C-alpha cells in the first residue's frame, strides 16, 4: 500500500497567492495525500477563499481540513498542523509558495529507496508576485550555497555552515520530526533549529537534483523587508548561540561566534552594523576553508 503524505499549509494574509498554491496540491501526480490548512488570524479574505476551495476540492484528498485561529505565529501553527496529520511523511508549504506537479512523488521515491533517510529535499526556483520565475535555484542564488556539496559527503556540512533551504523544498519522515521534538516555538525561524536538532540525532538528509517547488519573494516576505530581515537574523543568531553547547570543535566555535551578532543586532548603530559585516566576512572565510579542507558528517 502506498504511503500517506500530509501536506501542511500555514496561511497568513496570502489571499493574492493562496489559490495558486492550493491548486498545486490538487494537481499532484501522487494520489495518496491529505491536506491540512490553518489560517493563522489573517485580516484579508484568505479564510473565505480557502473555505470555498476546500468545499469544491476536498474529495481529491484522503482527508482535507481547514481551521481559522487567532494569530499564534507560524511555529505554533505548524505544530498544530503536525498534530492533525496522519501521514507517514510531511510536506510543508506556505500558502504563497507552489509545489511542482511531481514534487511529492519525486521526493517520496527517495524515501522508498532508503529506509534510513529522514529528510529529502530538492531545488526551488524563485518567483515574484506575478508568479514569474526569475531565479532557477533559490539555495544557490539567494543563499550562496555550493549545491555540488549537496551531492557529496559534505551535504550536512554545507547546510550546517551555510543554511540555504527555503521552506517548501523539504519532505520529512514524520517519525523523525516527532523524535526531535517537532518545531521549537522559541524561534520564529523554525527550520534552522529543527535542522540543528536533526544533526544532533545524526539524521540523514538526501538531495534530489530536481525542482520541486517555487519559492515566492514579495514585498511582505520576512526575507525582503529590512526590519523583518533584521529580526530573522537576530532569531537565527540567538538560535545558534543557544545550541552551540550541543556541539564540539569547529561546529561549536561557528555557532558560538554568533554571540557577537546577537550583541550587534540588539544594540546596533551604524558603526556596529559595519562591525557585523566584518564579523560575517571573517566567518564566511572560515566556513569556506572548512568546507574546502574537511567533510563533517
N, C-alpha and C positions, 0 to 999 in steps of 0.2 A: 504494500500500500504506500502511496506517495506521501511524503512528509507534509504536514500542515505548516504554512508560513504565515506569520502575523505581520501585517503592515500597520505600524503605529504612526498616527498623524497628529502632532500638536499644532494648533492653529491660533494665531492672534492677529487680527486685523489684516487678513490677506484676501479680502473679498475680490480684489482685482485679479488674483492669480489662482485661487484655490480650485476652480472648476477644471482648469487645465491640469492641475496636479492630480485631482481625483480621477479624471479621465485616464491619466497614465496608469493608474492602478487597475482600472476596469479592463483595459486592453492588454494586460499582461498575458504572455503566451502560456505561463504556468497557471494551472486552473485551481489547485487546492490552496486557496487563500482565504484568510479572514482579514477584515478591515476594522480598525478601531480609531475613532476620531474624537478629540476633545477640543472644544473651543474654549480657550483659556481667558474668558472675560472680554472678548472682542467688543469694541464700541462701534464697529461698522456693521454691515448686514451679512457678515460671514455665516452666522448661525442659520439665517433664513435660507441662504443658498445651499448650505450643507444639508439641511433637512430635506429640501426639495430634491436634491441629487440622490440622497440616500433612499428616499421613497421610491424613486424611479429605478435605482440600480442595485439595491441591496441583495436581490436574488442572484447576482453574479458571484457573490461570495458565500462561503460556507457559513459565515457569521459576519454581520455588519452592525456596528453600534455607533451611536453618536450621543455625546453629552456636552452640555454647556455648563461651565462652572464659573465661579468668581475667579478673578485673576490670582493665580498662586505661583506663577513662574514656570518656565519650561521644564526645569528639573523635576519638580513635584508632579507636573502634568505627565511627564514621561514615565515616572514611577506608577502613576495611576493607570496609564495605558498598559504598562507591562503587567500589572495585576489582572487586567481584563483579558489578557491574551492566553490562548490555549495552544498556540503553535510551538513546534519544536525549534523553530528558527524565527528570528526577529529582524525586520527591516524597519528603519526609522526614516521618515521623510517629512520634512516641514511642508506646510501647506502652500508654500510658494516655490518649491522645487519639483522636479519631474523625474520619474523613472523611465528609462528606455523600455520598449516593449518586452525585451527578453531579459531585463535586469534581474528578476528573481530567478529565472531558470538558469542563467549563466552562473550565478554565484552558488546556487544550491547544488549544481552539478559538482562543484569543487568539494563541498561537504560530503557528497555521496562517494567521492573518490577516496577520501581520507577521513576516517572517524576521529582522528586526533586533532583536527582543525577546530579552532574556537571562533575565529573571525575570518571572513573572506571579504576583501574589498577590491574595487575596480577604479576606473577613471571616471571623472565627471568633466563635461565641458561647462563653460561659464556663459550664462545668458543674461540679457538685460531685461528691463521692464516689459519690453515688447516680445520677449521670448526669442530674440535673435542671438545666436551663438557668436561670441567674439574671441574666446579662447578655447582651445581644444583639450586642455588638461589643467584643471584647477590646481592640483598639487604642484605641478611644475611651474606654472606661470604666476600664480598668486602667492605661493608659499616657498618658491625656490627649491623645491625638492629635487634630489637626484633620483629620478624614477628608476634608473638602472639598478639602484640598490634594492628596490622592491623585488627584483627578480633574483636576488642573491642571498647569501647568509647574512648580509648587512641590513636586511629588512627592518628588524627590530631596532637596530642602532639608528637607522635613518629616521624612523618615527620618534625614537626617544629624544634625539638631539635636534630634530628639525620636524616637529609635528606639522602635518600637512594634509590631513584627511577631512574634507568637508562632509557634513552630516550624512547625506543620502548614499554615500558610496559603500558603506559597511553593512554586512549582514552578520548577525551574531547567532551563535548557538545559545538558546535561551538558558540552558542549564549552566553554561559558563557565566552568563550575566548574573544569574542569581547567586552563583558560588562566590563571586567577588563583592556582592552586596548591592547590585543594581547601580542606580545613579545617586551620587552624593549631593544632597541638597545644599551643602555648604558652599558649592561653587556654581556659578551660572554657566561656565564653560564645562558642560557635563562630560564631554567625550575625552578630555585630556586626563582628568582624574581617573576616569574609568580605564583608560589605557595604562596608566601607571600601576593601577591595582592588577590589571591583567598581566603586566610584565612581572610583578611580584610573584604571581602564581605560575609563571613560565608558560603562559598561554601561547598558542600557536596561531600566528597570522599568516594568511596566504593572499597573494596578489593575483588578480586576473587582469591581463592587459587588454581590457576592452572597456569602452564607455558604457557605464551602467546607469548614469543619471545626468541631469542638468542642474547645475547649482546657480541659483539666481543672485545677482548682485544688483541691488537697487537702493534708492536714497534712504529707505527706512531700515536698512540692514545694519546690524551691530558693526560689521566689518567695514562699512563705508563711512558712517557718521563719526567724526573725530572724537566727540565726547564719549560716545558708546565704545569706540575702539580703545580709548584710554581705560575705561572701566574693565574691558575684557583683558587688556594687557595686565592690569593690576590683579585681576582674578587669577589669571594663569600664573603670574609670578608668585602669588601667595600660595597657590596650589603646589608649585614646585618646592617652595621652602618647607611647606608642611609635610611633604612626602620625602624630603631629602634623606632623613634618618633611616628610611627603609631600604636604602641602597648603600653601596660602598664604592670605593675607588673613584674613577672619573665620573661615574654617574652621580655619586654623592656630591662631588665638587661642582658639577654642572648645575644640578638642581639648587644646591645651597647658594651658589653665586647670585641667584635671583633675589636674595635679601637686599642687594643694592638696588635692584629695580623697584622693589616694594617701597623702600625709603624715598627714592626719587619720585615715584609716581604719587605717593601720598603727600609729599611735601615739596612739590616741584615749583620751580620758577624757570625763567628762560635759561639761566646758567646750568641748572641741574638737568634740564632736558637735553642740553648738549652733552652733559656727563652721561646720560642714559644712552645716547647714540654711541659714545665712546665705549661704554660697557658692552653694548650689543656687538660692536665691531670686533672687540677683543674676543668675546665669547664665540663669535662666528668663526674666527680664525682657529680657535682651539677645536671647535667642532669639526671643521674641515680637516684638520690634522688627524683627529681621532678617527674619522671615517675613512681617511686615506690609508692609515697605517694599521688599523685594527678592525676586527669584526666581533662585536659583543652580542651574544645571543640572549 
